[in-house]
Amino acid sequence: MASSSANLNASSEGRWVDLEGPANFRDLGGLPIATGGSVRMGVLFRSDSLAMLTDGDLEFLVTTVGLRRVVDLRSGPEIERHGQSDLEACGVEIIHQPIVDETRGPKSKDNPEGQSPEVALREAPLSLDLIYLYMLETFPQRFAAAVEALSDAQRQPVVFHCAAGKDRTGLIGALVLELCGVERDLIIHDFLLTNDRMPTMIDRHRVAAEIDGRDAEIEAQTLFPTEEILISLFTEFKARHGGAEAYLLAAGIDPGVIASLRSALVEPTLA
């Protein structure tokens, strides 16, 4: 593989990983925990689609980061349209754990038309906080399965991603950070970091689509979450479900999975 120009960016507390293809790849670690310590870096990463990884990116992620697993949150049709990376050929395990379907979903008070989250995001008849809440309440077992796929210490470092690394990836990231004890305002700040990379990401996805001879599908990537939207989401989520741990336990996740994730991610303050 070609040598990589990717590097760990010192900005944003060293959490951004600048790659030649994906524009929204960053470490989930580095955030302080309310009771002391911080989220350990170099364990979990989040990203937009990895289909645009260059040879240099592949070498960097495998050799320097030591990536061992990818959890792909996209639907089957998304993968068919946009493809996958060559990481599996480099020895990295790929787990396909779709969060939503590109079909009509069940009707609810938050989604009276029964639109799938992907359709709702494209057509935007609902506010983002209701779309996010609908996703969480319609597919709790899928969110739990994705979190479980991140918890195996033998398969870390691991990256999870969807298309833009914004909505599904943002929700998984928020659940994990809450499990680690990160305060809500910092979780919201982390969620919103993606907005800074959206212009670059949209440009790269558009160029890739044109090169591949496809329509430039920038699905839902022009919908930006705001602080107000996320405050509304997390307030309602807490009221309905009691928080991330209660939600995941109700979805059937084993308490040992949560303990394993915390063991891998929570870095205590040195005495």
PEGI-V660821 format. One line per field, one symbol per residue. psi: psi as a letter, one per 30 degrees, with the letter a starting at -180 (. if undefined). A space follows every 50 residues. Layout:
BEGIN
psi=???
END
This chain:
BEGIN
psi=lllkgkljkflhhgfkjjlfdkfhklkflfklkeglalkklgeklllakg fgkleeeeeeeeeeegkfkkjjglleeeeeeflllgeefggkkkkjikel lhlkakklffiffgkleeeeeefhflleeeeeeeeefeheeeeeeeeeff fjffgklkkklbefhedeeeeeeeeeeeefgkleeeeeeeefeeeffeee eeeeeeeeeeefglkijijgffjklleeeeeeeeeeeeeefgleeeeeef fgkkffeeeeeeeefjjlkk.
END
